[in-house]
Amino acid sequence: MEDNIDLVELFIDDNVEQDGIFAISFVDSPAIEEDFIHLAQHEVKFQSINDEKRLVVGLALVPDKKILRIHKDKKYNVIFSKDTVLKASHLYMKSLNLANTTTEHANKVGDVTVVESWIINDTKNDKINTYGLKAVQGGWAVIFKVENDEVWDEVKNGTYKGFSIEGKFSDKLIEASAVTEMTPNELLKLKRQLTEDEAKQVLDLIKNSL
């Protein structure tokens, strides 16, 4: 994880009606780096806890964990606070989005539904431990019932390794990188020490700061 870049907190603004989570996706590479578990495979891990009932458990969102994002060649980390994770989970349930499920953020699938949802408050005694998963304080855990045959087969063969949320959040910069905090003159001085590609990125920062 890169640390010398901007750190942005994502949060739900009560005054922005669109803020919140509207779907959960089954993905190969979860942004929060936590897999779900199928049978006996925490990287969130997602796990099948009952083949006959087709239940899958994992963490949908983890608080205070830096997640690398790249937008228009700019790298930055985002985090969610414990309060935001809690609020997001409540809004997701309140908005009845339990059956809004996709695969790889691309394909909407039917018959894949959240049947349990909770926030982990007691890491030692939380039931997620019994599934072979690591309990994370303030994490949002979910159990899906997968009645879609194709998705269930892909869960079993390891195509999907975790959950990834889909939603809209407001944001605020809570920690600027060393480069972001430099003045234009300091950036110009730094430019002389950089490669051509790095210098171009610095010039873009200078333009944005003028």
C-alpha positions in Angstrom: 0.0 0.0 0.0 1.3 3.4 -1.0 1.4 5.9 1.9 2.9 9.1 0.5 -0.3 10.0 -1.4 -3.5 11.8 -0.6 -5.8 10.1 1.9 -9.5 10.7 1.3 -12.3 9.7 3.6 -15.5 8.5 1.9 -18.7 9.2 3.9 -22.4 9.4 3.6 -23.8 13.0 3.5 -27.3 13.1 5.0 -28.0 16.0 2.6 -27.1 14.0 -0.5 -30.0 11.7 -1.4 -27.9 9.6 -3.8 -25.2 8.6 -1.2 -25.2 5.0 -0.1 -24.6 1.4 -1.2 -27.0 0.1 -3.9 -25.4 -3.2 -4.7 -22.8 -5.8 -3.7 -20.7 -7.5 -6.3 -19.1 -11.0 -6.3 -15.5 -10.3 -7.5 -12.2 -12.0 -8.1 -10.2 -9.2 -6.5 -11.9 -7.4 -3.6 -10.9 -3.8 -3.1 -10.7 -4.3 0.6 -8.3 -7.2 0.1 -10.5 -9.6 2.1 -11.8 -12.8 0.4 -15.1 -14.5 1.2 -14.8 -18.1 2.1 -16.2 -21.1 0.3 -15.8 -24.1 2.5 -12.3 -24.0 3.9 -10.4 -21.3 2.2 -9.3 -14.4 5.1 -7.5 -12.5 2.5 -12.2 -10.3 3.1 -12.4 -14.3 2.8 -15.7 -15.4 1.6 -16.8 -18.7 2.7 -19.5 -21.2 1.9 -20.9 -22.3 5.2 -23.5 -24.7 3.9 -23.3 -26.4 0.4 -26.9 -27.7 0.7 -28.3 -24.3 1.7 -25.9 -22.4 -0.6 -24.8 -19.9 2.0 -21.8 -17.7 1.6 -20.3 -15.4 4.3 -17.8 -12.6 4.2 -17.0 -8.9 4.9 -18.6 -6.4 2.6 -16.8 -3.4 4.1 -13.9 -2.8 6.5 -13.4 0.5 8.4 -10.1 2.4 8.6 -8.5 0.3 5.9 -6.6 2.2 3.2 -7.8 1.3 -0.3 -5.7 2.4 -3.3 -7.6 4.2 -6.1 -6.4 5.7 -9.4 -8.3 8.4 -11.2 -7.0 10.1 -14.3 -3.5 8.8 -13.5 -3.7 10.3 -9.9 -3.2 7.8 -7.1 -4.8 8.2 -3.7 -6.0 6.1 -0.8 -9.6 6.1 0.5 -10.9 4.9 3.8 -14.3 4.5 5.5 -14.8 5.3 9.2 -16.7 2.9 11.5 -19.6 5.3 11.6 -19.8 5.3 7.8 -19.7 1.5 7.6 -22.5 1.3 10.1 -24.6 4.0 8.3 -24.0 2.4 4.9 -25.1 -1.0 6.1 -28.3 0.4 7.6 -29.1 2.4 4.4 -28.5 -0.7 2.3 -31.0 -2.7 4.3 -33.5 0.2 4.7 -33.5 0.7 0.9 -34.3 -3.0 0.3 -31.2 -3.5 -1.8 -30.7 -7.1 -0.5 -31.2 -8.7 -3.9 -29.2 -6.1 -5.9 -26.2 -8.3 -6.7 -23.7 -8.2 -9.6 -20.6 -10.1 -10.7 -17.4 -8.2 -11.3 -19.4 -4.9 -11.2 -20.7 -5.7 -14.7 -23.5 -8.3 -14.7 -26.6 -8.1 -12.6 -27.6 -11.5 -11.4 -30.8 -12.8 -9.9 -31.4 -15.2 -7.1 -28.4 -14.1 -5.1 -29.7 -12.4 -1.9 -28.3 -11.1 1.4 -30.1 -13.0 4.1 -28.1 -11.8 7.2 -26.2 -8.6 7.9 -24.5 -7.4 11.0 -21.7 -5.1 12.3 -18.9 -6.8 14.2 -18.6 -5.4 17.7 -17.0 -8.2 19.7 -14.1 -9.6 17.6 -13.4 -12.4 20.0 -16.9 -13.8 20.1 -18.4 -12.8 16.8 -19.8 -15.8 14.9 -17.8 -15.0 11.8 -14.9 -16.6 13.6 -16.6 -19.9 13.5 -16.5 -19.8 9.7 -12.8 -19.5 9.6 -12.8 -15.8 8.9 -11.0 -13.0 10.8 -13.4 -10.7 12.7 -12.6 -7.0 12.1 -13.8 -4.5 14.6 -16.6 -2.4 13.0 -16.6 -4.5 9.9 -19.8 -5.2 8.0 -20.5 -8.9 7.6 -23.1 -10.4 5.3 -24.4 -13.8 4.4 -25.7 -14.5 0.9 -28.0 -17.2 -0.2 -27.0 -18.2 -3.7 -29.8 -19.9 -5.6 -28.4 -19.0 -9.0 -26.8 -22.2 -10.3 -24.2 -20.4 -12.5 -23.0 -18.1 -9.7 -22.9 -21.0 -7.2 -20.7 -23.0 -9.5 -18.4 -20.0 -9.9 -18.3 -19.6 -6.1 -17.3 -23.2 -5.7 -14.6 -23.2 -8.4 -13.0 -20.1 -7.0 -13.9 -17.6 -9.8 -15.0 -15.2 -7.1 -13.0 -14.5 -4.0 -14.8 -11.7 -2.2 -17.3 -8.9 -2.1 -17.1 -5.4 -3.5 -19.6 -2.7 -2.8 -21.3 -0.5 -5.4 -22.4 2.9 -4.3 -21.9 6.7 -4.2 -20.2 8.5 -1.4 -19.2 12.1 -0.5 -15.5 12.6 0.1 -13.1 14.9 2.0 -9.3 15.1 2.0 -8.0 14.2 5.4 -4.3 13.9 4.7 -2.5 15.5 1.8 0.6 13.9 0.3 4.0 15.7 0.5 3.7 16.8 -3.2 0.1 18.1 -2.8 1.3 20.3 0.1 4.1 21.9 -1.8 3.9 25.4 -3.2 4.2 26.0 -7.0 7.8 27.2 -6.5 8.7 24.1 -4.5 7.2 21.9 -7.2 9.2 23.7 -9.9 12.4 23.0 -8.0 11.4 19.4 -7.6 10.7 19.1 -11.3 14.4 19.5 -12.1 15.1 16.2 -10.2 12.4 14.1 -11.9 12.1 12.0 -15.0 10.1 13.3 -18.0 7.0 11.4 -17.0 7.3 12.5 -13.4 7.9 16.1 -14.4 4.7 16.1 -16.5 2.7 15.0 -13.5 4.3 17.7 -11.4 3.4 20.3 -14.0 -0.2 19.1 -14.0 -0.2 19.7 -10.2 1.3 23.1 -10.7 -1.4 24.1 -13.2 -4.1 22.9 -10.8 -2.7 24.9 -8.0 -2.5 28.3 -9.8 
